[in-house]
């Protein structure tokens, strides 16, 4: 007898199988799916029933590239995202308010400003932050996460002066011989290294808070793409504690920070090895599968590495490589030989080339890269030859279509129309046989999946600009990228990502049929119910209250 019967609306099985009328769940897995006549006989007196009432159910969403712990910690930081903050005065007002409520000498952290969206059209300056928070070290991070501004107190804490040299793979901005407060790429470590790290209890609370936010949006799987970037090895313990205490909401694909300042080598020395999660026990919610290294920066922040320069009107230059070729090749060969999946950040075509060459050179007859499902994270601006090589080697692009929604108009200003319209080529990837796993890079962008789905089917920016209409996807293809492709990138496509008999019952129910509504209506859709293994993670209307206990 089934534990649960879902019917009364369409159920998206997956891209190749289409839709069903009903689905039965038992012991955390799909028991049967098909027509109501086929499935209904599996229900009995004790079966719980969910009536979709014309809504749609899909495989639960998979957030293939985000930073869950930093997102959770950021929920208590100063919100500077452009949806709410579009003027310098508002940036400063929010910092001033935080200063009034923070003991003198303690750090004020902000996240999410976009200088391209601010009325001043530039980054805030250290002196401006000094005026509203003279007694606090302040550090505000641009939405991309690759550029930040520190005030004078923060730079003093870090020992940064006008003669401090630029670190490898980073830059400290100076104008007229004076520090502006702007730190790019690996230079941000100079400030972050003197910040007090969060304690374990604070991190566990942040993991739980972030997970509940994601569950309310339809996610049953997620990732932390640079574990160790905030608190080092202590983050591993925080995740394990969250899982043991039932406070970890999603199935997590954990990616260790692999830069020299990261924890991947220390974690290996302490015995952590690549693993893949397939079960439902608390410890099985954590898969320590990959290592991340940064290749370049962001196209919005002018630090992604390109062969051709940015437009002169945007400042020119060709971006920043985080490491020389030899160092990149040594790191990737080392982690490949240890058996890790390589999840390497590269956005510009020159950055992608450096990473792709390093992956190719890491391949050996004993350990070829084929079958390893190495990933290039973001992979936004690539050429046809790079796509062919990735496909040949089975290297997966992990894009954020949402970047086009939030940053597309800035890309136009920085790179021109031709490069921008070819960016994040979702349809091309699918047609060529790639498996692009849609994601948000939150907290770089909002974790809201409906903006991401909208962007995939329209290629519209948040200002209504259409960029590369030929790369639009059907709603079914977009959902495929947000479900099955994410599972595939985590070696989990035999467990989740589609709704077929035997698959884990990771299910999302949305407030309207995303596959038939007008694209603009996708933006106002909500997740009504999220199940992980048949257990309730989120229940907006209390309709499945009898199934509660997802975190028990």
C-alpha positions in Angstrom: 0.0 0.0 0.0 1.3 3.5 -0.9 2.2 5.9 1.8 1.2 8.9 -0.3 -0.9 9.5 -3.5 -0.5 12.7 -5.5 -3.1 13.5 -8.2 -5.4 16.2 -9.4 -2.9 18.0 -11.7 0.0 17.3 -13.9 3.2 15.6 -12.7 6.4 16.3 -14.6 8.3 13.0 -14.8 11.3 14.4 -16.7 12.2 15.7 -20.1 12.0 12.5 -22.0 9.0 11.0 -20.2 6.7 14.1 -20.1 3.7 14.3 -17.7 1.6 11.9 -15.6 -1.7 12.1 -13.8 -0.9 10.4 -10.6 2.0 9.2 -8.5 2.3 6.9 -5.5 5.1 7.1 -2.9 6.2 4.4 -0.5 9.1 4.3 1.9 10.6 7.5 0.5 10.6 6.5 -3.1 8.3 6.6 -6.1 6.3 3.5 -6.1 4.4 4.1 -9.4 3.6 7.0 -11.7 1.2 7.1 -14.7 -2.5 7.5 -15.2 -4.9 7.8 -12.3 -6.4 4.5 -13.3 -3.0 2.8 -13.1 -1.9 4.3 -9.8 -5.1 4.7 -7.7 -5.4 1.0 -6.9 -2.1 1.2 -5.0 -3.7 3.5 -2.4 -5.5 2.2 0.7 -7.2 3.4 3.8 -3.9 4.6 5.4 -2.6 6.4 2.3 -2.2 10.1 2.6 -3.5 12.0 -0.4 -2.5 15.4 -1.9 -4.9 16.9 -4.4 -2.9 19.2 -6.8 -6.1 21.0 -7.7 -4.7 21.9 -11.1 -1.2 22.8 -9.9 1.9 21.0 -11.1 4.3 18.7 -9.3 7.9 18.2 -10.5 11.1 16.6 -9.2 12.4 18.8 -6.4 14.8 21.5 -7.6 18.6 21.0 -7.3 20.7 24.1 -6.5 23.9 22.9 -8.2 26.0 25.9 -7.5 25.5 28.1 -4.5 27.2 28.8 -1.2 24.7 27.6 1.4 26.6 28.5 4.6 27.6 32.0 3.4 24.0 32.5 2.3 22.8 31.6 5.7 25.3 33.8 7.4 24.4 36.6 5.0 20.8 36.6 6.2 22.1 38.6 9.2 24.4 40.9 7.3 23.5 44.3 5.8 21.4 43.7 2.7 22.6 45.9 -0.1 21.1 44.0 -3.0 20.0 46.1 -6.0 16.3 45.1 -5.6 16.3 47.3 -2.5 19.4 49.5 -2.8 20.0 51.7 -5.9 21.6 54.8 -4.4 24.8 55.6 -2.6 22.8 57.4 0.1 20.8 54.2 0.8 24.0 52.1 1.0 25.4 54.6 3.6 22.1 54.8 5.4 22.0 51.1 5.9 25.6 51.0 7.1 24.9 53.9 9.5 21.9 52.0 10.9 24.1 48.9 11.4 26.7 51.1 13.2 24.1 52.4 15.6 23.2 48.9 16.6 26.7 47.4 16.7 29.2 47.8 19.6 32.1 50.0 18.6 35.0 48.1 17.2 33.0 45.2 16.0 32.7 44.4 12.2 29.9 45.5 10.0 29.5 43.3 7.0 27.3 44.0 3.9 26.6 42.0 0.8 25.0 42.5 -2.6 25.6 46.0 -3.9 25.9 46.4 -7.6 27.9 49.5 -8.6 26.4 49.3 -12.1 22.9 49.8 -10.6 23.8 52.5 -8.1 23.0 56.1 -9.0 26.7 57.1 -8.8 27.7 54.4 -11.3 30.8 53.4 -9.3 31.8 51.5 -6.1 31.4 53.3 -2.8 34.7 54.7 -1.4 36.4 53.9 1.9 36.1 57.6 2.9 32.3 57.5 2.4 32.0 54.4 4.6 34.3 56.1 7.2 31.8 59.0 7.5 28.9 56.8 8.6 30.8 54.2 10.5 34.0 55.8 11.9 34.2 53.5 14.9 33.7 50.1 13.1 35.6 48.1 10.5 33.3 47.8 7.5 33.5 45.4 4.6 30.9 45.3 1.9 31.0 42.8 -0.9 29.7 43.4 -4.4 26.9 41.1 -5.6 29.4 39.0 -7.7 31.5 38.2 -4.6 34.7 39.0 -6.5 35.0 42.7 -5.5 34.6 44.4 -2.2 35.1 47.7 -0.4 36.7 48.2 3.0 36.7 51.3 5.1 39.8 52.7 6.7 39.3 50.9 10.0 39.1 47.6 8.2 42.2 48.3 6.2 44.0 49.3 9.4 43.1 46.0 11.1 44.5 44.2 8.1 47.7 46.2 8.0 47.0 47.4 4.5 48.6 50.7 3.5 49.2 52.6 0.3 52.5 50.7 -0.2 51.0 47.2 0.3 51.7 45.2 -2.8 49.0 43.5 -4.8 48.8 39.8 -4.0 49.0 37.2 -6.7 45.7 36.9 -8.4 44.3 40.1 -6.8 44.4 43.9 -6.9 44.1 46.7 -4.4 42.8 49.9 -6.1 44.7 53.1 -5.8 43.9 56.5 -7.3 46.3 59.4 -7.0 48.5 57.2 -4.8 45.7 56.8 -2.3 43.7 53.7 -1.4 40.1 53.8 -2.5 39.1 50.8 -0.4 38.4 48.6 -3.4 39.8 45.0 -3.2 39.5 42.6 -6.2 39.7 38.8 -6.2 42.4 37.3 -4.0 43.2 40.7 -2.5 40.0 40.4 -0.5 41.7 37.7 1.6 43.8 40.5 3.2 40.7 41.8 4.9 38.9 38.5 5.5 41.9 36.9 7.2 41.6 39.4 10.1 37.8 39.0 10.6 36.8 36.8 13.5 35.3 33.5 12.2 31.8 32.5 13.2 31.5 29.9 15.9 30.1 26.4 15.3 26.7 27.2 16.8 26.3 30.2 14.6 27.2 28.3 11.5 24.8 25.4 12.3 22.0 28.0 12.8 23.0 29.6 9.5 22.9 26.2 7.7 19.5 25.5 9.1 18.1 29.0 8.2 19.5 28.8 4.7 18.0 25.3 4.2 14.6 26.4 5.3 14.7 29.3 2.9 15.6 26.9 0.1 12.9 24.4 1.1 10.3 27.2 0.8 11.4 27.6 -2.8 11.2 23.9 -3.9 14.8 22.7 -3.3 15.5 19.3 -1.8 19.2 19.3 -3.0 21.8 22.0 -2.8 25.5 22.6 -2.6 28.2 24.6 -0.8 30.6 25.5 -3.5 33.6 26.5 -1.4 33.5 24.9 2.0 36.1 26.4 4.2 36.0 29.9 2.6 34.6 31.5 5.8 35.8 29.5 8.8 38.2 26.9 7.5 38.1 23.3 8.7 35.5 24.2 11.3 32.9 24.3 8.5 33.1 20.6 8.1 32.3 20.0 11.7 29.4 22.5 11.5 27.8 20.6 8.6 28.2 17.3 10.3 26.6 18.7 13.4 23.7 20.1 11.4 23.1 16.7 9.9 23.4 14.9 13.2 20.9 17.3 14.8 18.4 17.0 12.0 18.9 20.7 11.0 20.2 20.0 7.5 17.3 20.3 5.1 18.8 19.5 1.7 20.9 16.7 0.2 24.2 18.5 0.0 27.0 18.3 -2.6 30.0 19.6 -0.8 32.9 21.2 -2.7 36.0 21.9 -0.7 37.9 25.2 -1.1 41.0 24.2 -3.1 42.9 27.5 -3.5 46.2 27.5 -1.5 44.4 29.4 1.3 41.6 26.8 1.3 41.1 23.5 3.2 41.2 20.8 0.6 44.7 19.6 1.4 44.2 19.8 5.1 40.9 17.9 4.8 42.7 15.2 2.8 45.4 14.9 5.5 42.6 14.4 8.1 41.2 11.6 6.1 38.3 13.1 4.2 37.8 11.3 0.8 35.5 11.8 -2.2 32.1 10.3 -1.5 28.7 10.2 -3.2 25.4 10.2 -1.2 22.6 7.8 -2.0 20.8 7.2 1.3 18.5 8.9 3.7 20.5 8.6 7.0 21.7 12.0 8.3 25.3 11.3 7.4 24.2 10.4 3.8 22.9 13.9 3.3 26.5 15.1 3.0 28.4 14.1 -0.1 32.0 15.4 -0.1 32.5 15.1 -3.8 34.6 17.9 -5.3 37.3 20.6 -5.0 37.0 24.1 -6.2 39.7 26.4 -7.5 39.2 29.9 -8.9 40.4 30.6 -12.4 39.3 34.2 -12.9 36.8 36.7 -11.6 33.4 38.2 -12.8 32.4 39.8 -16.0 30.3 42.4 -14.1 33.3 43.3 -12.0 35.7 43.5 -15.0 37.8 40.7 -13.5 36.7 37.7 -15.7 39.7 36.9 -18.0 39.0 37.4 -21.7 41.2 37.1 -24.8 39.7 40.4 -26.2 39.5 43.4 -23.8 36.5 44.8 -22.2 35.1 47.9 -24.0 37.2 51.0 -23.5 34.1 52.8 -22.2 33.9 50.2 -19.4 37.5 50.6 -18.5 39.3 48.2 -20.9 41.7 45.5 -19.7 41.3 41.8 -20.1 40.5 40.8 -16.5 42.5 38.8 -13.9 43.8 35.3 -13.8 43.9 34.1 -10.2 46.9 31.8 -10.9 49.6 31.4 -13.5 49.1 28.5 -15.9 51.7 26.3 -14.2 50.1 26.8 -10.7 46.6 26.0 -12.1 47.9 22.9 -13.8 49.7 21.7 -10.7 46.6 22.1 -8.5 44.2 20.4 -10.9 46.5 17.5 -11.5 46.9 17.0 -7.8 43.2 17.0 -7.0 42.4 14.9 -10.1 44.9 12.3 -9.0 43.3 12.2 -5.5 40.0 11.3 -7.1 38.1 14.5 -6.6 35.7 16.0 -9.1 37.1 19.3 -10.3 34.6 22.2 -9.9 36.6 25.1 -11.3 35.5 28.7 -11.5 36.0 30.2 -15.0 33.8 32.9 -16.7 35.7 34.6 -19.5 36.9 32.7 -22.5 40.6 33.1 -21.6 39.9 31.9 -18.0 37.9 28.9 -19.4 40.8 28.1 -21.7 43.3 28.0 -18.9 41.1 25.7 -16.9 40.2 23.5 -19.8 43.9 23.0 -20.7 44.7 22.3 -17.1 42.0 19.6 -16.9 43.2 18.1 -20.2 46.8 17.9 -18.9 45.6 16.3 -15.7 44.4 13.3 -17.6 46.6 10.2 -17.6 46.2 6.7 -19.1 45.6 5.4 -15.5 43.2 8.2 -14.6 41.6 9.8 -17.7 39.3 12.7 -17.2 36.6 11.1 -19.3 33.9 9.8 -16.9 35.0 12.0 -14.0 32.4 14.6 -14.8 34.7 17.5 -14.0 32.8 20.8 -14.1 33.6 24.3 -15.2 31.6 26.6 -12.9 29.8 29.5 -14.6 31.4 28.9 -18.0 29.7 32.0 -19.3 31.6 33.2 -22.3 33.1 30.3 -24.2 33.8 29.5 -27.9 32.8 26.6 -30.1 36.1 24.9 -29.8 35.9 24.9 -26.0 32.4 23.5 -26.2 33.6 20.7 -28.4 36.5 19.8 -26.1 34.2 19.9 -23.1 31.7 17.5 -24.7 34.5 15.1 -25.8 35.9 14.9 -22.3 32.5 14.9 -20.5 33.3 18.2 -18.8 30.0 19.8 -17.5 29.1 23.5 -17.7 27.5 24.7 -14.5 25.9 28.0 -15.6 23.8 30.6 -13.8 21.2 31.7 -16.4 20.1 34.2 -13.7 23.3 36.2 -14.4 21.6 37.3 -17.6 18.6 38.5 -15.7 20.5 40.4 -13.0 23.7 41.4 -14.9 22.8 41.2 -18.6 22.6 45.0 -19.1 25.9 45.4 -17.4 27.4 42.8 -19.6 26.2 44.8 -22.6 28.0 47.9 -21.2 31.2 46.0 -20.4 31.5 43.6 -23.4 29.1 44.7 -26.2 26.2 43.0 -27.7 27.9 40.1 -29.7 29.6 38.6 -26.7 26.7 39.2 -24.4 24.1 37.6 -26.6 26.3 34.5 -26.9 26.8 34.2 -23.2 25.4 31.3 -21.1 24.2 29.4 -24.3 21.7 27.1 -22.7 19.9 25.9 -25.9 23.2 25.4 -27.7 24.5 23.3 -24.8 21.5 21.1 -24.8 21.4 20.7 -28.5 25.1 19.7 -28.6 24.6 17.1 -25.9 25.9 18.9 -22.8 24.1 18.7 -19.4 24.1 22.3 -18.1 23.0 22.4 -14.5 21.1 25.6 -13.9 21.9 27.3 -10.6 22.1 30.7 -8.9 25.5 31.1 -7.3 23.6 32.5 -4.3 24.3 34.8 -2.5 25.8 36.3 -5.6 22.3 36.3 -7.0 19.0 35.6 -5.4 18.3 31.9 -4.8 14.7 32.5 -6.2 14.3 29.8 -8.9 11.4 31.5 -10.6 13.6 34.3 -11.9 16.0 31.7 -13.1 13.3 29.7 -14.9 11.9 32.9 -16.4 15.3 33.9 -17.7 15.8 30.5 -19.3 12.6 30.7 -21.3 12.8 34.4 -22.2 16.5 35.5 -22.1 15.2 38.8 -20.7 17.1 40.9 -18.2 15.4 42.5 -15.2 15.0 45.6 -17.4 13.3 43.7 -20.2 16.2 43.5 -22.6 16.2 40.4 -24.7 19.7 39.0 -25.1 20.3 36.0 -27.4 16.7 35.0 -28.1 17.9 31.9 -30.0 19.1 30.5 -26.6 15.6 30.4 -25.1 14.5 27.0 -23.7 11.1 25.5 -23.4 9.7 25.3 -19.8 10.3 21.5 -19.9 14.0 22.0 -20.9 14.4 24.7 -18.2 13.1 22.4 -15.5 15.3 19.6 -16.8 18.3 21.8 -16.3 17.2 22.6 -12.8 16.6 19.0 -11.8 18.1 16.1 -13.8 21.2 18.0 -14.9 22.0 19.0 -11.3 21.6 15.4 -10.2 23.8 14.3 -13.1 26.5 16.7 -12.1 26.5 15.1 -8.6 26.5 11.5 -9.9 23.0 11.1 -8.6 20.8 10.9 -11.7 19.9 7.3 -10.9 18.5 8.5 -7.5 16.8 11.8 -8.2 16.2 14.4 -10.8 13.2 12.6 -12.4 10.1 11.0 -11.0 10.1 7.3 -12.0 9.5 4.1 -10.0 12.4 3.6 -7.6 13.6 7.2 -7.6 13.8 9.1 -4.3 10.6 10.9 -3.7 12.1 14.4 -3.8 9.1 16.4 -5.0 8.1 20.0 -5.4 4.5 21.3 -5.8 4.1 24.7 -7.3 1.3 27.2 -7.1 0.6 27.1 -10.8 1.5 25.0 -13.8 4.8 26.5 -14.8 4.7 24.7 -18.1 1.6 26.4 -19.4 1.4 29.9 -17.9 2.7 33.1 -19.5 6.4 33.6 -18.8 5.8 36.6 -16.7 3.5 34.5 -14.4 6.5 32.3 -13.6 8.0 35.2 -11.7 5.1 35.3 -9.2 4.8 31.5 -8.8 5.4 30.0 -5.4 6.4 26.6 -4.1 3.5 25.2 -2.0 5.1 21.9 -0.9 8.6 20.4 -0.9 9.3 16.8 0.0 12.7 15.1 0.5 12.4 11.3 0.4 8.7 11.6 0.9 9.1 13.7 4.1 7.9 17.3 4.3 10.5 20.0 4.2 8.0 22.8 3.5 4.2 23.0 3.5 2.9 26.5 2.7 -0.8 25.7 3.2 -0.5 22.9 5.8 -2.1 20.5 3.3 0.4 17.7 4.1 0.7 18.4 7.8 0.1 14.7 8.5 3.4 14.1 6.7 5.4 16.5 8.9 8.7 15.5 10.4 11.2 16.0 7.6 13.9 17.0 10.1 13.0 14.4 12.7 
